[in-house]
Amino acid sequence: MATEPILGSLDVSAVPARRVAGSSVMFDYWDLTKPEINFLIAITTAAGFWMGSSAALPHFPWMTFVHTLLGTVFVASGAGTLNQLIELKYDAQMRRTARRPLVSGRIVPSHALWFGILLSVIGVAYLAVSTNALAAALAALTLLSYLFLYTPLKRITPLCTFVGAFPGAAPPLIGWAAASGHLDTAAWVLFAIVFFWQFPHFMSIAWMYREDYARAGYLVLPASEIKDRFVAWQSVLPALGLFVVATIPALRGQTGLIYFAGALILGGIFLYYGARFAFQRSVASARQLLFASILYLPVLFALLVLDKK
């Protein structure tokens, strides 16, 4: 559900925070759910629901919309919690994650286990009851593929990014399925947008924290001399694919000229920073690509929603 590529660098648990003594436990459990990742998951789920709904304002199904967001975020929170539990000993070896609640001992692993399971089960059940079986099944499949395919593959092969991009791109499908009860070509276009977006986004993070990942034994980048080419191609080709795919909603008549122009401008900027990073492969260019990626998806999906026909 909440794959590491999505906003993975904005790990709020790694930033010291001023907390009221009585609420410290609550904040630790909040950190455990990876709220910074859930924010983007909520945005992409909302966009999928909005585009998948055939109802126009003022008859838009707001309650079902809210139920969809709540259920999806519950599942994503459970996935984030269980992921941190699985990777506990590896997170302890990375500076970026060494201050997470489990690593620092602020939360007992057994408590995190039950908390993650509870969130996951409640989220899937909630979607099944409040929306439909397809949305719940997609959420469950996303959760399982994230925890039992992507998570262990991070220590086995750099292709983990490709595998993780599938559950990472699922939220728009969940939103679309909750709104319409089925999936069609337009839903898979939204899936493709998020799918392609993840590669340049995560390559920038993987490059900036490559020593941290290597120290913990994560094989997110090849260890051989092909690493530079691997990073370059994974930054440029998906950005180019994203540039093309993002225009499809306008070409299919789902949106107007505002979205089409925005998609071209945003795609061009994103592709520029992806190519720049591919050629320079510096921390500065990686950080610029990361910033561009963080802005790209929310702005694109906002234009998609606002300019829907």
Disulfide bonds with the S-S distance in Angstrom:
none
